[in-house]
Amino acid sequence: MKRGRKKTFKLKDVKRRHVAQIFAWCVKRWGKSKYNSEVPTVVVFHSKSADYLASYNEVDHRLRIDIKSHSGLIDLIATIIHEYTHYKQNVKKNYNRMLEKHGYFRHPYEKSANKKARKYKITCLKHFLKTVNK
């Protein structure tokens, strides 16, 4: 590797510790939830056959991420931000009621989580690549 040249980082290179770094960036950036007493445990799996990319369960305080179901690193980062946003929301009280009323794609919590993920995924990616390339 030539001096000064940064390592390119692909999805296949992502390890649990990298997911933990991205999650830690979210915690540092937005802090803890006022609705959930515990910061979620992050569970990483490699399925590619899962019905979902990730989920946040407010009952067992787990954020589950399927790495292989993502199309790339930026997609994975957006998913982690999206699920972290659900941790910050009052999902236990309002999510299902609003789901019945609006459906998944028009659900205000989903729209909010998607908007935050779109807005901050590049910022998080830049921070992540700086830490990986040190």
Phi, psi and omega per residue, in radians:
M1 nan 2.323 -3.140
K2 -1.312 2.622 3.117
R3 -1.100 2.422 3.089
G4 1.457 -0.142 -3.136
R5 -1.583 2.246 -3.106
K6 -1.494 2.560 3.096
K7 -1.223 2.341 3.020
T8 -1.404 2.569 -3.038
F9 -2.142 2.089 -3.110
K10 -1.921 2.823 -3.130
L11 -0.994 -0.649 -3.133
K12 -1.118 -0.329 3.133
D13 -1.502 -0.171 -3.048
V14 -1.237 2.270 3.106
K15 -2.024 2.978 3.103
R16 -0.966 -0.698 -3.113
R17 -1.127 -0.526 3.097
H18 -1.239 -0.711 3.067
V19 -1.068 -0.721 3.106
A20 -1.092 -0.665 3.102
Q21 -1.118 -0.757 3.129
I22 -1.131 -0.753 3.114
F23 -1.096 -0.733 3.120
A24 -1.087 -0.629 3.076
W25 -1.061 -0.736 3.107
C26 -1.081 -0.792 -3.137
V27 -1.069 -0.777 3.140
K28 -1.144 -0.702 -3.086
R29 -1.224 -0.781 -3.007
W30 -2.018 -0.117 3.097
G31 1.290 -2.997 -3.088
K32 -1.491 2.779 3.137
S33 -1.340 2.494 3.035
K34 -1.484 -0.157 -3.133
Y35 -1.754 -0.361 -3.086
N36 -2.176 2.130 -3.040
S37 -1.221 -0.557 -3.086
E38 -1.828 2.456 2.965
V39 -1.283 2.338 -3.065
P40 -1.111 2.642 2.959
T41 -1.456 2.387 3.131
V42 -1.687 2.165 3.114
V43 -1.965 2.154 -3.117
V44 -1.917 2.348 3.046
F45 -2.422 2.889 -3.067
H46 -2.196 1.483 -3.013
S47 -1.894 -0.890 -3.046
K48 1.118 0.027 3.083
S49 -2.125 0.168 -3.125
A50 -1.229 2.709 3.111
D51 -1.376 -0.132 -3.088
Y52 -2.573 2.762 3.099
L53 -1.335 -0.682 -3.094
A54 -2.874 2.907 3.062
S55 -2.685 2.692 3.007
Y56 -2.055 2.207 3.110
N57 -1.929 1.967 -3.083
E58 -1.287 -0.287 3.141
V59 -1.367 -0.881 -3.132
D60 -1.703 0.076 3.076
H61 0.962 0.872 3.122
R62 -2.185 2.389 3.016
L63 -1.925 1.985 -3.089
R64 -1.778 2.269 -3.098
I65 -2.203 2.178 3.032
D66 -1.718 1.804 -3.052
I67 -1.089 -0.808 -3.020
K68 -1.183 -0.318 3.128
S69 -1.366 -0.128 -3.118
H70 -1.551 2.655 -3.106
S71 -1.484 -0.289 -3.141
G72 -3.112 3.108 -3.105
L73 -1.089 -0.746 -3.120
I74 -1.126 -0.622 3.079
D75 -1.136 -0.736 3.102
L76 -1.101 -0.783 3.124
I77 -1.067 -0.774 3.115
A78 -1.046 -0.694 3.128
T79 -1.132 -0.754 -3.141
I80 -1.107 -0.760 3.090
I81 -1.083 -0.764 3.131
H82 -1.004 -0.878 -3.119
E83 -1.201 -0.612 3.082
Y84 -1.103 -0.625 3.090
T85 -1.082 -0.685 3.081
H86 -1.097 -0.668 3.071
Y87 -1.028 -0.642 -3.122
K88 -1.345 -0.308 -3.106
Q89 -1.539 2.872 3.114
N90 -1.531 1.102 -3.051
V91 -1.211 -0.562 -3.097
K92 -1.057 -0.695 -3.059
K93 -1.513 -0.709 -2.929
N94 -1.953 -0.335 -2.918
Y95 -1.041 -0.939 -3.050
N96 -1.146 -0.672 3.107
R97 -1.081 -0.764 -3.142
M98 -1.247 -0.525 3.096
L99 -1.110 -0.749 3.104
E100 -1.091 -0.682 -3.088
K101 -1.312 -0.754 -2.981
H102 -1.879 -0.364 -2.983
G103 1.423 2.998 -3.051
Y104 -1.170 -0.876 -2.987
F105 -1.290 -0.344 3.094
R106 -1.864 0.124 3.135
H107 -1.135 2.214 -3.111
P108 -1.002 -0.625 3.125
Y109 -1.203 -0.675 3.111
E110 -1.186 -0.748 3.119
K111 -1.084 -0.735 3.118
S112 -1.124 -0.763 -3.140
A113 -1.152 -0.688 3.103
N114 -1.154 -0.717 3.134
K115 -1.103 -0.786 3.139
K116 -1.128 -0.711 3.131
A117 -1.090 -0.772 3.109
R118 -1.090 -0.700 -3.071
K119 -1.225 -0.653 -2.966
Y120 -1.917 -0.054 -3.056
K121 -1.110 -0.633 3.136
I122 -1.252 -0.705 3.094
T123 -1.041 -0.797 3.125
C124 -1.144 -0.737 3.121
L125 -1.023 -0.801 3.136
K126 -1.050 -0.768 3.121
H127 -1.111 -0.783 -3.132
F128 -1.054 -0.828 -3.118
L129 -1.127 -0.602 3.063
K130 -1.079 -0.764 -3.103
T131 -1.255 -0.613 3.132
V132 -1.253 -0.632 -3.061
N133 -1.511 0.115 3.115
K134 -1.322 nan nan
